């Protein structure tokens, strides 16, 4: 019975320490921009990609579908 209490005590300590580390990291993540950038880059593997708009050209196609003519513009 003493062994079980010791094991549960150690387990509870580890779980509470892990919870405290997660809470502190979350607070730093929300408050400090370099921490957020490092976390996003190294842990979540996200990178921002800038989208470049290309000039859109309207093209039209005429499709014959079962003897019905359909004009499609893209």
mmJSON file of the N, C-alpha and C atoms, coordinates in Angstrom:
{"data_MODEL":{"atom_site":{
"group_PDB":["ATOM","ATOM","ATOM","ATOM","ATOM","ATOM","ATOM","ATOM","ATOM","ATOM","ATOM","ATOM","ATOM","ATOM","ATOM","ATOM","ATOM","ATOM","ATOM","ATOM","ATOM","ATOM","ATOM","ATOM","ATOM","ATOM","ATOM","ATOM","ATOM","ATOM","ATOM","ATOM","ATOM","ATOM","ATOM","ATOM","ATOM","ATOM","ATOM","ATOM","ATOM","ATOM","ATOM","ATOM","ATOM","ATOM","ATOM","ATOM","ATOM","ATOM","ATOM","ATOM","ATOM","ATOM","ATOM","ATOM","ATOM","ATOM","ATOM","ATOM","ATOM","ATOM","ATOM","ATOM","ATOM","ATOM","ATOM","ATOM","ATOM","ATOM","ATOM","ATOM","ATOM","ATOM","ATOM","ATOM","ATOM","ATOM","ATOM","ATOM","ATOM","ATOM","ATOM","ATOM","ATOM","ATOM","ATOM","ATOM","ATOM","ATOM","ATOM","ATOM","ATOM","ATOM","ATOM","ATOM","ATOM","ATOM","ATOM","ATOM","ATOM","ATOM","ATOM","ATOM","ATOM","ATOM","ATOM","ATOM","ATOM","ATOM","ATOM","ATOM","ATOM","ATOM","ATOM","ATOM","ATOM","ATOM","ATOM","ATOM","ATOM","ATOM","ATOM","ATOM","ATOM","ATOM","ATOM","ATOM","ATOM","ATOM","ATOM","ATOM","ATOM","ATOM","ATOM","ATOM","ATOM","ATOM","ATOM","ATOM","ATOM","ATOM","ATOM","ATOM","ATOM","ATOM","ATOM","ATOM","ATOM","ATOM","ATOM","ATOM","ATOM","ATOM","ATOM","ATOM","ATOM","ATOM","ATOM","ATOM","ATOM","ATOM","ATOM","ATOM","ATOM","ATOM","ATOM","ATOM","ATOM","ATOM","ATOM","ATOM","ATOM","ATOM","ATOM","ATOM","ATOM","ATOM","ATOM","ATOM","ATOM","ATOM","ATOM","ATOM","ATOM","ATOM","ATOM","ATOM","ATOM","ATOM","ATOM","ATOM","ATOM","ATOM","ATOM","ATOM","ATOM","ATOM","ATOM","ATOM","ATOM","ATOM","ATOM","ATOM","ATOM","ATOM","ATOM","ATOM","ATOM","ATOM","ATOM","ATOM","ATOM","ATOM","ATOM","ATOM","ATOM","ATOM","ATOM","ATOM","ATOM","ATOM"],
"id":[1,2,3,4,5,6,7,8,9,10,11,12,13,14,15,16,17,18,19,20,21,22,23,24,25,26,27,28,29,30,31,32,33,34,35,36,37,38,39,40,41,42,43,44,45,46,47,48,49,50,51,52,53,54,55,56,57,58,59,60,61,62,63,64,65,66,67,68,69,70,71,72,73,74,75,76,77,78,79,80,81,82,83,84,85,86,87,88,89,90,91,92,93,94,95,96,97,98,99,100,101,102,103,104,105,106,107,108,109,110,111,112,113,114,115,116,117,118,119,120,121,122,123,124,125,126,127,128,129,130,131,132,133,134,135,136,137,138,139,140,141,142,143,144,145,146,147,148,149,150,151,152,153,154,155,156,157,158,159,160,161,162,163,164,165,166,167,168,169,170,171,172,173,174,175,176,177,178,179,180,181,182,183,184,185,186,187,188,189,190,191,192,193,194,195,196,197,198,199,200,201,202,203,204,205,206,207,208,209,210,211,212,213,214,215,216,217,218,219,220,221,222],
"type_symbol":["N","C","C","N","C","C","N","C","C","N","C","C","N","C","C","N","C","C","N","C","C","N","C","C","N","C","C","N","C","C","N","C","C","N","C","C","N","C","C","N","C","C","N","C","C","N","C","C","N","C","C","N","C","C","N","C","C","N","C","C","N","C","C","N","C","C","N","C","C","N","C","C","N","C","C","N","C","C","N","C","C","N","C","C","N","C","C","N","C","C","N","C","C","N","C","C","N","C","C","N","C","C","N","C","C","N","C","C","N","C","C","N","C","C","N","C","C","N","C","C","N","C","C","N","C","C","N","C","C","N","C","C","N","C","C","N","C","C","N","C","C","N","C","C","N","C","C","N","C","C","N","C","C","N","C","C","N","C","C","N","C","C","N","C","C","N","C","C","N","C","C","N","C","C","N","C","C","N","C","C","N","C","C","N","C","C","N","C","C","N","C","C","N","C","C","N","C","C","N","C","C","N","C","C","N","C","C","N","C","C","N","C","C","N","C","C","N","C","C","N","C","C"],
"label_atom_id":["N","CA","C","N","CA","C","N","CA","C","N","CA","C","N","CA","C","N","CA","C","N","CA","C","N","CA","C","N","CA","C","N","CA","C","N","CA","C","N","CA","C","N","CA","C","N","CA","C","N","CA","C","N","CA","C","N","CA","C","N","CA","C","N","CA","C","N","CA","C","N","CA","C","N","CA","C","N","CA","C","N","CA","C","N","CA","C","N","CA","C","N","CA","C","N","CA","C","N","CA","C","N","CA","C","N","CA","C","N","CA","C","N","CA","C","N","CA","C","N","CA","C","N","CA","C","N","CA","C","N","CA","C","N","CA","C","N","CA","C","N","CA","C","N","CA","C","N","CA","C","N","CA","C","N","CA","C","N","CA","C","N","CA","C","N","CA","C","N","CA","C","N","CA","C","N","CA","C","N","CA","C","N","CA","C","N","CA","C","N","CA","C","N","CA","C","N","CA","C","N","CA","C","N","CA","C","N","CA","C","N","CA","C","N","CA","C","N","CA","C","N","CA","C","N","CA","C","N","CA","C","N","CA","C","N","CA","C","N","CA","C","N","CA","C","N","CA","C","N","CA","C","N","CA","C","N","CA","C"],
"label_alt_id":[null,null,null,null,null,null,null,null,null,null,null,null,null,null,null,null,null,null,null,null,null,null,null,null,null,null,null,null,null,null,null,null,null,null,null,null,null,null,null,null,null,null,null,null,null,null,null,null,null,null,null,null,null,null,null,null,null,null,null,null,null,null,null,null,null,null,null,null,null,null,null,null,null,null,null,null,null,null,null,null,null,null,null,null,null,null,null,null,null,null,null,null,null,null,null,null,null,null,null,null,null,null,null,null,null,null,null,null,null,null,null,null,null,null,null,null,null,null,null,null,null,null,null,null,null,null,null,null,null,null,null,null,null,null,null,null,null,null,null,null,null,null,null,null,null,null,null,null,null,null,null,null,null,null,null,null,null,null,null,null,null,null,null,null,null,null,null,null,null,null,null,null,null,null,null,null,null,null,null,null,null,null,null,null,null,null,null,null,null,null,null,null,null,null,null,null,null,null,null,null,null,null,null,null,null,null,null,null,null,null,null,null,null,null,null,null,null,null,null,null,null,null],
"label_comp_id":["UNK","UNK","UNK","UNK","UNK","UNK","UNK","UNK","UNK","UNK","UNK","UNK","UNK","UNK","UNK","UNK","UNK","UNK","UNK","UNK","UNK","UNK","UNK","UNK","UNK","UNK","UNK","UNK","UNK","UNK","UNK","UNK","UNK","UNK","UNK","UNK","UNK","UNK","UNK","UNK","UNK","UNK","UNK","UNK","UNK","UNK","UNK","UNK","UNK","UNK","UNK","UNK","UNK","UNK","UNK","UNK","UNK","UNK","UNK","UNK","UNK","UNK","UNK","UNK","UNK","UNK","UNK","UNK","UNK","UNK","UNK","UNK","UNK","UNK","UNK","UNK","UNK","UNK","UNK","UNK","UNK","UNK","UNK","UNK","UNK","UNK","UNK","UNK","UNK","UNK","UNK","UNK","UNK","UNK","UNK","UNK","UNK","UNK","UNK","UNK","UNK","UNK","UNK","UNK","UNK","UNK","UNK","UNK","UNK","UNK","UNK","UNK","UNK","UNK","UNK","UNK","UNK","UNK","UNK","UNK","UNK","UNK","UNK","UNK","UNK","UNK","UNK","UNK","UNK","UNK","UNK","UNK","UNK","UNK","UNK","UNK","UNK","UNK","UNK","UNK","UNK","UNK","UNK","UNK","UNK","UNK","UNK","UNK","UNK","UNK","UNK","UNK","UNK","UNK","UNK","UNK","UNK","UNK","UNK","UNK","UNK","UNK","UNK","UNK","UNK","UNK","UNK","UNK","UNK","UNK","UNK","UNK","UNK","UNK","UNK","UNK","UNK","UNK","UNK","UNK","UNK","UNK","UNK","UNK","UNK","UNK","UNK","UNK","UNK","UNK","UNK","UNK","UNK","UNK","UNK","UNK","UNK","UNK","UNK","UNK","UNK","UNK","UNK","UNK","UNK","UNK","UNK","UNK","UNK","UNK","UNK","UNK","UNK","UNK","UNK","UNK","UNK","UNK","UNK","UNK","UNK","UNK"],
"label_asym_id":["A","A","A","A","A","A","A","A","A","A","A","A","A","A","A","A","A","A","A","A","A","A","A","A","A","A","A","A","A","A","A","A","A","A","A","A","A","A","A","A","A","A","A","A","A","A","A","A","A","A","A","A","A","A","A","A","A","A","A","A","A","A","A","A","A","A","A","A","A","A","A","A","A","A","A","A","A","A","A","A","A","A","A","A","A","A","A","A","A","A","A","A","A","A","A","A","A","A","A","A","A","A","A","A","A","A","A","A","A","A","A","A","A","A","A","A","A","A","A","A","A","A","A","A","A","A","A","A","A","A","A","A","A","A","A","A","A","A","A","A","A","A","A","A","A","A","A","A","A","A","A","A","A","A","A","A","A","A","A","A","A","A","A","A","A","A","A","A","A","A","A","A","A","A","A","A","A","A","A","A","A","A","A","A","A","A","A","A","A","A","A","A","A","A","A","A","A","A","A","A","A","A","A","A","A","A","A","A","A","A","A","A","A","A","A","A","A","A","A","A","A","A"],
"label_entity_id":["1","1","1","1","1","1","1","1","1","1","1","1","1","1","1","1","1","1","1","1","1","1","1","1","1","1","1","1","1","1","1","1","1","1","1","1","1","1","1","1","1","1","1","1","1","1","1","1","1","1","1","1","1","1","1","1","1","1","1","1","1","1","1","1","1","1","1","1","1","1","1","1","1","1","1","1","1","1","1","1","1","1","1","1","1","1","1","1","1","1","1","1","1","1","1","1","1","1","1","1","1","1","1","1","1","1","1","1","1","1","1","1","1","1","1","1","1","1","1","1","1","1","1","1","1","1","1","1","1","1","1","1","1","1","1","1","1","1","1","1","1","1","1","1","1","1","1","1","1","1","1","1","1","1","1","1","1","1","1","1","1","1","1","1","1","1","1","1","1","1","1","1","1","1","1","1","1","1","1","1","1","1","1","1","1","1","1","1","1","1","1","1","1","1","1","1","1","1","1","1","1","1","1","1","1","1","1","1","1","1","1","1","1","1","1","1","1","1","1","1","1","1"],
"label_seq_id":[1,1,1,2,2,2,3,3,3,4,4,4,5,5,5,6,6,6,7,7,7,8,8,8,9,9,9,10,10,10,11,11,11,12,12,12,13,13,13,14,14,14,15,15,15,16,16,16,17,17,17,18,18,18,19,19,19,20,20,20,21,21,21,22,22,22,23,23,23,24,24,24,25,25,25,26,26,26,27,27,27,28,28,28,29,29,29,30,30,30,31,31,31,32,32,32,33,33,33,34,34,34,35,35,35,36,36,36,37,37,37,38,38,38,39,39,39,40,40,40,41,41,41,42,42,42,43,43,43,44,44,44,45,45,45,46,46,46,47,47,47,48,48,48,49,49,49,50,50,50,51,51,51,52,52,52,53,53,53,54,54,54,55,55,55,56,56,56,57,57,57,58,58,58,59,59,59,60,60,60,61,61,61,62,62,62,63,63,63,64,64,64,65,65,65,66,66,66,67,67,67,68,68,68,69,69,69,70,70,70,71,71,71,72,72,72,73,73,73,74,74,74],
"pdbx_PDB_ins_code":[null,null,null,null,null,null,null,null,null,null,null,null,null,null,null,null,null,null,null,null,null,null,null,null,null,null,null,null,null,null,null,null,null,null,null,null,null,null,null,null,null,null,null,null,null,null,null,null,null,null,null,null,null,null,null,null,null,null,null,null,null,null,null,null,null,null,null,null,null,null,null,null,null,null,null,null,null,null,null,null,null,null,null,null,null,null,null,null,null,null,null,null,null,null,null,null,null,null,null,null,null,null,null,null,null,null,null,null,null,null,null,null,null,null,null,null,null,null,null,null,null,null,null,null,null,null,null,null,null,null,null,null,null,null,null,null,null,null,null,null,null,null,null,null,null,null,null,null,null,null,null,null,null,null,null,null,null,null,null,null,null,null,null,null,null,null,null,null,null,null,null,null,null,null,null,null,null,null,null,null,null,null,null,null,null,null,null,null,null,null,null,null,null,null,null,null,null,null,null,null,null,null,null,null,null,null,null,null,null,null,null,null,null,null,null,null,null,null,null,null,null,null],
"Cartn_x":[0.818,0.0,0.868,1.994,2.9,3.531,3.813,4.429,3.481,2.205,1.206,1.102,1.133,1.071,2.285,3.447,4.668,4.597,4.163,4.053,3.039,1.886,0.876,1.36,2.122,2.675,3.654,4.521,5.476,4.729,3.743,2.961,2.219,1.631,0.928,1.856,3.054,4.046,4.459,4.687,5.071,3.957,2.729,1.597,1.415,1.513,1.343,2.495,3.713,4.847,4.661,4.194,3.932,2.842,1.801,0.725,1.246,2.09,2.651,3.548,4.341,5.192,4.327,3.265,2.368,1.689,1.25,0.621,1.606,2.828,3.836,4.202,4.368,4.697,3.556,2.327,1.182,1.129,1.437,1.463,2.561,3.753,4.836,4.474,3.834,3.437,2.474,1.544,0.554,1.102,2.103,2.566,3.818,4.693,5.993,6.105,6.286,6.299,7.449,8.699,9.758,9.493,8.87,8.542,7.507,6.515,5.484,6.103,6.978,7.624,8.465,9.258,10.096,9.238,8.162,7.279,6.618,6.12,5.476,6.452,7.678,8.66,9.193,9.524,10.222,9.321,8.225,7.377,6.204,5.49,4.31,4.641,5.873,6.359,5.479,5.111,4.318,5.191,4.998,5.705,4.684,4.899,3.989,4.461,3.543,3.843,3.026,3.711,3.007,2.459,1.193,0.569,0.718,1.14,1.308,0.137,-0.543,-1.671,-1.167,-1.604,-1.243,-2.382,-2.043,-3.123,-4.046,-5.299,-6.25,-6.711,-6.692,-7.163,-8.456,-9.423,-10.677,-10.592,-10.807,-10.843,-12.219,-12.641,-13.95,-13.812,-14.619,-14.638,-16.069,-16.207,-17.53,-17.488,-18.392,-18.422,-19.72,-19.586,-20.768,-21.069,-22.151,-22.512,-23.891,-23.933,-25.175,-26.004,-25.324,-25.915,-26.468,-25.962,-26.293,-25.001,-25.015,-23.812,-23.751,-22.633,-22.417,-21.193,-21.318,-20.178,-19.674,-18.39,-17.782,-16.736,-16.838,-15.831,-15.072,-13.776,-12.948,-12.149],
"Cartn_y":[-1.185,0.0,1.257,1.198,2.335,2.556,1.462,1.55,2.238,1.9,2.507,4.009,4.391,5.806,6.549,5.941,6.57,6.733,5.683,5.735,6.789,6.832,7.836,9.247,9.387,10.693,11.173,10.279,10.625,10.95,10.141,10.365,11.706,12.003,13.28,14.466,14.333,15.394,15.631,14.546,14.676,15.311,14.896,15.444,16.929,17.283,18.693,19.549,19.018,19.754,19.954,18.928,19.037,20.067,20.082,21.062,22.479,22.679,24.005,24.465,23.558,23.908,24.298,23.555,23.877,25.227,25.511,26.801,27.954,27.787,28.841,29.05,27.961,28.085,28.757,28.413,29.048,30.533,30.93,32.344,33.066,32.468,33.064,33.122,32.083,32.019,33.149,33.429,34.467,35.872,36.037,37.384,37.838,36.947,37.338,36.841,37.79,37.479,36.539,36.725,35.788,34.342,34.177,32.817,32.207,33.003,32.525,32.157,33.014,32.748,31.478,31.317,30.124,28.867,28.951,27.798,27.414,28.403,28.111,27.514,28.035,27.572,26.18,25.92,24.69,23.574,23.905,22.855,22.541,23.6,23.377,23.289,23.614,23.542,24.326,25.549,26.391,27.509,27.85,28.949,29.786,31.066,31.917,32.004,31.825,31.892,33.032,33.937,35.048,34.607,34.895,34.549,35.722,35.404,36.423,36.301,37.416,37.382,37.494,36.578,36.638,37.302,37.956,38.577,37.496,37.676,36.667,36.978,35.968,36.096,35.311,35.945,35.229,34.428,33.176,32.294,31.661,31.411,30.782,29.523,28.559,27.302,26.997,26.373,25.913,24.398,23.824,22.381,21.847,20.779,20.121,18.909,18.973,17.891,17.398,16.239,15.619,16.584,17.133,18.052,19.324,19.687,20.962,21.759,22.949,23.763,24.548,24.41,25.087,25.971,27.228,28.142,28.308,28.043,28.12,29.216,30.152,31.198,30.974,31.026,30.802,32.055],
"Cartn_z":[0.0,0.0,0.0,0.716,0.737,-0.632,-1.326,-2.651,-3.626,-3.548,-4.431,-4.149,-2.876,-2.526,-3.059,-2.975,-3.472,-4.995,-5.684,-7.145,-7.576,-6.92,-7.254,-6.931,-5.873,-5.526,-6.593,-7.045,-8.103,-9.393,-9.733,-10.943,-10.877,-9.743,-9.569,-9.681,-9.15,-9.242,-10.69,-11.427,-12.83,-13.665,-13.433,-14.184,-13.872,-12.599,-12.241,-12.784,-12.778,-13.34,-14.84,-15.53,-16.973,-17.248,-16.43,-16.59,-16.378,-15.401,-15.143,-16.295,-16.848,-17.987,-19.184,-19.435,-20.55,-20.349,-19.139,-18.866,-19.031,-18.545,-18.692,-20.16,-20.891,-22.31,-23.072,-22.736,-23.379,-23.103,-21.887,-21.538,-22.312,-22.383,-23.163,-24.643,-25.161,-26.569,-26.915,-26.014,-26.287,-26.08,-25.228,-24.864,-25.593,-25.958,-26.506,-27.948,-28.862,-30.29,-30.712,-30.248,-30.657,-30.221,-29.063,-28.609,-29.542,-29.945,-30.869,-32.217,-32.732,-34.017,-33.965,-32.893,-32.759,-32.657,-31.872,-31.698,-33.011,-33.738,-35.015,-36.013,-36.023,-36.993,-36.658,-35.393,-35.031,-34.527,-33.876,-33.314,-34.233,-34.668,-35.494,-36.976,-37.356,-38.74,-39.7,-39.317,-40.201,-40.732,-41.964,-42.574,-43.332,-43.325,-44.065,-45.505,-46.409,-47.827,-48.412,-49.071,-49.682,-51.032,-51.23,-52.495,-53.453,-54.64,-55.662,-56.629,-56.799,-57.714,-59.142,-59.949,-61.353,-62.111,-63.169,-63.94,-64.497,-64.287,-64.727,-66.14,-66.916,-68.283,-68.401,-68.98,-69.162,-70.443,-70.275,-71.436,-71.496,-72.657,-72.791,-73.621,-73.269,-73.986,-74.369,-75.486,-75.898,-75.853,-75.077,-74.876,-75.466,-76.22,-76.782,-75.918,-75.151,-74.253,-74.649,-75.215,-75.679,-76.529,-77.517,-78.483,-77.844,-76.668,-76.037,-75.941,-76.418,-76.423,-75.122,-74.444,-73.174,-73.31,-72.932,-72.964,-71.534,-71.334,-70.014,-70.032,-69.067,-68.943,-67.645,-67.751,-66.577,-66.295],
"occupancy":[1.0,1.0,1.0,1.0,1.0,1.0,1.0,1.0,1.0,1.0,1.0,1.0,1.0,1.0,1.0,1.0,1.0,1.0,1.0,1.0,1.0,1.0,1.0,1.0,1.0,1.0,1.0,1.0,1.0,1.0,1.0,1.0,1.0,1.0,1.0,1.0,1.0,1.0,1.0,1.0,1.0,1.0,1.0,1.0,1.0,1.0,1.0,1.0,1.0,1.0,1.0,1.0,1.0,1.0,1.0,1.0,1.0,1.0,1.0,1.0,1.0,1.0,1.0,1.0,1.0,1.0,1.0,1.0,1.0,1.0,1.0,1.0,1.0,1.0,1.0,1.0,1.0,1.0,1.0,1.0,1.0,1.0,1.0,1.0,1.0,1.0,1.0,1.0,1.0,1.0,1.0,1.0,1.0,1.0,1.0,1.0,1.0,1.0,1.0,1.0,1.0,1.0,1.0,1.0,1.0,1.0,1.0,1.0,1.0,1.0,1.0,1.0,1.0,1.0,1.0,1.0,1.0,1.0,1.0,1.0,1.0,1.0,1.0,1.0,1.0,1.0,1.0,1.0,1.0,1.0,1.0,1.0,1.0,1.0,1.0,1.0,1.0,1.0,1.0,1.0,1.0,1.0,1.0,1.0,1.0,1.0,1.0,1.0,1.0,1.0,1.0,1.0,1.0,1.0,1.0,1.0,1.0,1.0,1.0,1.0,1.0,1.0,1.0,1.0,1.0,1.0,1.0,1.0,1.0,1.0,1.0,1.0,1.0,1.0,1.0,1.0,1.0,1.0,1.0,1.0,1.0,1.0,1.0,1.0,1.0,1.0,1.0,1.0,1.0,1.0,1.0,1.0,1.0,1.0,1.0,1.0,1.0,1.0,1.0,1.0,1.0,1.0,1.0,1.0,1.0,1.0,1.0,1.0,1.0,1.0,1.0,1.0,1.0,1.0,1.0,1.0,1.0,1.0,1.0,1.0,1.0,1.0],
"B_iso_or_equiv":[0.0,0.0,0.0,0.0,0.0,0.0,0.0,0.0,0.0,0.0,0.0,0.0,0.0,0.0,0.0,0.0,0.0,0.0,0.0,0.0,0.0,0.0,0.0,0.0,0.0,0.0,0.0,0.0,0.0,0.0,0.0,0.0,0.0,0.0,0.0,0.0,0.0,0.0,0.0,0.0,0.0,0.0,0.0,0.0,0.0,0.0,0.0,0.0,0.0,0.0,0.0,0.0,0.0,0.0,0.0,0.0,0.0,0.0,0.0,0.0,0.0,0.0,0.0,0.0,0.0,0.0,0.0,0.0,0.0,0.0,0.0,0.0,0.0,0.0,0.0,0.0,0.0,0.0,0.0,0.0,0.0,0.0,0.0,0.0,0.0,0.0,0.0,0.0,0.0,0.0,0.0,0.0,0.0,0.0,0.0,0.0,0.0,0.0,0.0,0.0,0.0,0.0,0.0,0.0,0.0,0.0,0.0,0.0,0.0,0.0,0.0,0.0,0.0,0.0,0.0,0.0,0.0,0.0,0.0,0.0,0.0,0.0,0.0,0.0,0.0,0.0,0.0,0.0,0.0,0.0,0.0,0.0,0.0,0.0,0.0,0.0,0.0,0.0,0.0,0.0,0.0,0.0,0.0,0.0,0.0,0.0,0.0,0.0,0.0,0.0,0.0,0.0,0.0,0.0,0.0,0.0,0.0,0.0,0.0,0.0,0.0,0.0,0.0,0.0,0.0,0.0,0.0,0.0,0.0,0.0,0.0,0.0,0.0,0.0,0.0,0.0,0.0,0.0,0.0,0.0,0.0,0.0,0.0,0.0,0.0,0.0,0.0,0.0,0.0,0.0,0.0,0.0,0.0,0.0,0.0,0.0,0.0,0.0,0.0,0.0,0.0,0.0,0.0,0.0,0.0,0.0,0.0,0.0,0.0,0.0,0.0,0.0,0.0,0.0,0.0,0.0,0.0,0.0,0.0,0.0,0.0,0.0],
"pdbx_formal_charge":[null,null,null,null,null,null,null,null,null,null,null,null,null,null,null,null,null,null,null,null,null,null,null,null,null,null,null,null,null,null,null,null,null,null,null,null,null,null,null,null,null,null,null,null,null,null,null,null,null,null,null,null,null,null,null,null,null,null,null,null,null,null,null,null,null,null,null,null,null,null,null,null,null,null,null,null,null,null,null,null,null,null,null,null,null,null,null,null,null,null,null,null,null,null,null,null,null,null,null,null,null,null,null,null,null,null,null,null,null,null,null,null,null,null,null,null,null,null,null,null,null,null,null,null,null,null,null,null,null,null,null,null,null,null,null,null,null,null,null,null,null,null,null,null,null,null,null,null,null,null,null,null,null,null,null,null,null,null,null,null,null,null,null,null,null,null,null,null,null,null,null,null,null,null,null,null,null,null,null,null,null,null,null,null,null,null,null,null,null,null,null,null,null,null,null,null,null,null,null,null,null,null,null,null,null,null,null,null,null,null,null,null,null,null,null,null,null,null,null,null,null,null],
"auth_seq_id":[1,1,1,2,2,2,3,3,3,4,4,4,5,5,5,6,6,6,7,7,7,8,8,8,9,9,9,10,10,10,11,11,11,12,12,12,13,13,13,14,14,14,15,15,15,16,16,16,17,17,17,18,18,18,19,19,19,20,20,20,21,21,21,22,22,22,23,23,23,24,24,24,25,25,25,26,26,26,27,27,27,28,28,28,29,29,29,30,30,30,31,31,31,32,32,32,33,33,33,34,34,34,35,35,35,36,36,36,37,37,37,38,38,38,39,39,39,40,40,40,41,41,41,42,42,42,43,43,43,44,44,44,45,45,45,46,46,46,47,47,47,48,48,48,49,49,49,50,50,50,51,51,51,52,52,52,53,53,53,54,54,54,55,55,55,56,56,56,57,57,57,58,58,58,59,59,59,60,60,60,61,61,61,62,62,62,63,63,63,64,64,64,65,65,65,66,66,66,67,67,67,68,68,68,69,69,69,70,70,70,71,71,71,72,72,72,73,73,73,74,74,74],
"auth_comp_id":["UNK","UNK","UNK","UNK","UNK","UNK","UNK","UNK","UNK","UNK","UNK","UNK","UNK","UNK","UNK","UNK","UNK","UNK","UNK","UNK","UNK","UNK","UNK","UNK","UNK","UNK","UNK","UNK","UNK","UNK","UNK","UNK","UNK","UNK","UNK","UNK","UNK","UNK","UNK","UNK","UNK","UNK","UNK","UNK","UNK","UNK","UNK","UNK","UNK","UNK","UNK","UNK","UNK","UNK","UNK","UNK","UNK","UNK","UNK","UNK","UNK","UNK","UNK","UNK","UNK","UNK","UNK","UNK","UNK","UNK","UNK","UNK","UNK","UNK","UNK","UNK","UNK","UNK","UNK","UNK","UNK","UNK","UNK","UNK","UNK","UNK","UNK","UNK","UNK","UNK","UNK","UNK","UNK","UNK","UNK","UNK","UNK","UNK","UNK","UNK","UNK","UNK","UNK","UNK","UNK","UNK","UNK","UNK","UNK","UNK","UNK","UNK","UNK","UNK","UNK","UNK","UNK","UNK","UNK","UNK","UNK","UNK","UNK","UNK","UNK","UNK","UNK","UNK","UNK","UNK","UNK","UNK","UNK","UNK","UNK","UNK","UNK","UNK","UNK","UNK","UNK","UNK","UNK","UNK","UNK","UNK","UNK","UNK","UNK","UNK","UNK","UNK","UNK","UNK","UNK","UNK","UNK","UNK","UNK","UNK","UNK","UNK","UNK","UNK","UNK","UNK","UNK","UNK","UNK","UNK","UNK","UNK","UNK","UNK","UNK","UNK","UNK","UNK","UNK","UNK","UNK","UNK","UNK","UNK","UNK","UNK","UNK","UNK","UNK","UNK","UNK","UNK","UNK","UNK","UNK","UNK","UNK","UNK","UNK","UNK","UNK","UNK","UNK","UNK","UNK","UNK","UNK","UNK","UNK","UNK","UNK","UNK","UNK","UNK","UNK","UNK","UNK","UNK","UNK","UNK","UNK","UNK"],
"auth_asym_id":["A","A","A","A","A","A","A","A","A","A","A","A","A","A","A","A","A","A","A","A","A","A","A","A","A","A","A","A","A","A","A","A","A","A","A","A","A","A","A","A","A","A","A","A","A","A","A","A","A","A","A","A","A","A","A","A","A","A","A","A","A","A","A","A","A","A","A","A","A","A","A","A","A","A","A","A","A","A","A","A","A","A","A","A","A","A","A","A","A","A","A","A","A","A","A","A","A","A","A","A","A","A","A","A","A","A","A","A","A","A","A","A","A","A","A","A","A","A","A","A","A","A","A","A","A","A","A","A","A","A","A","A","A","A","A","A","A","A","A","A","A","A","A","A","A","A","A","A","A","A","A","A","A","A","A","A","A","A","A","A","A","A","A","A","A","A","A","A","A","A","A","A","A","A","A","A","A","A","A","A","A","A","A","A","A","A","A","A","A","A","A","A","A","A","A","A","A","A","A","A","A","A","A","A","A","A","A","A","A","A","A","A","A","A","A","A","A","A","A","A","A","A"],
"auth_atom_id":["N","CA","C","N","CA","C","N","CA","C","N","CA","C","N","CA","C","N","CA","C","N","CA","C","N","CA","C","N","CA","C","N","CA","C","N","CA","C","N","CA","C","N","CA","C","N","CA","C","N","CA","C","N","CA","C","N","CA","C","N","CA","C","N","CA","C","N","CA","C","N","CA","C","N","CA","C","N","CA","C","N","CA","C","N","CA","C","N","CA","C","N","CA","C","N","CA","C","N","CA","C","N","CA","C","N","CA","C","N","CA","C","N","CA","C","N","CA","C","N","CA","C","N","CA","C","N","CA","C","N","CA","C","N","CA","C","N","CA","C","N","CA","C","N","CA","C","N","CA","C","N","CA","C","N","CA","C","N","CA","C","N","CA","C","N","CA","C","N","CA","C","N","CA","C","N","CA","C","N","CA","C","N","CA","C","N","CA","C","N","CA","C","N","CA","C","N","CA","C","N","CA","C","N","CA","C","N","CA","C","N","CA","C","N","CA","C","N","CA","C","N","CA","C","N","CA","C","N","CA","C","N","CA","C","N","CA","C","N","CA","C","N","CA","C","N","CA","C","N","CA","C","N","CA","C","N","CA","C"],
"pdbx_PDB_model_num":[1,1,1,1,1,1,1,1,1,1,1,1,1,1,1,1,1,1,1,1,1,1,1,1,1,1,1,1,1,1,1,1,1,1,1,1,1,1,1,1,1,1,1,1,1,1,1,1,1,1,1,1,1,1,1,1,1,1,1,1,1,1,1,1,1,1,1,1,1,1,1,1,1,1,1,1,1,1,1,1,1,1,1,1,1,1,1,1,1,1,1,1,1,1,1,1,1,1,1,1,1,1,1,1,1,1,1,1,1,1,1,1,1,1,1,1,1,1,1,1,1,1,1,1,1,1,1,1,1,1,1,1,1,1,1,1,1,1,1,1,1,1,1,1,1,1,1,1,1,1,1,1,1,1,1,1,1,1,1,1,1,1,1,1,1,1,1,1,1,1,1,1,1,1,1,1,1,1,1,1,1,1,1,1,1,1,1,1,1,1,1,1,1,1,1,1,1,1,1,1,1,1,1,1,1,1,1,1,1,1,1,1,1,1,1,1,1,1,1,1,1,1]
}}}
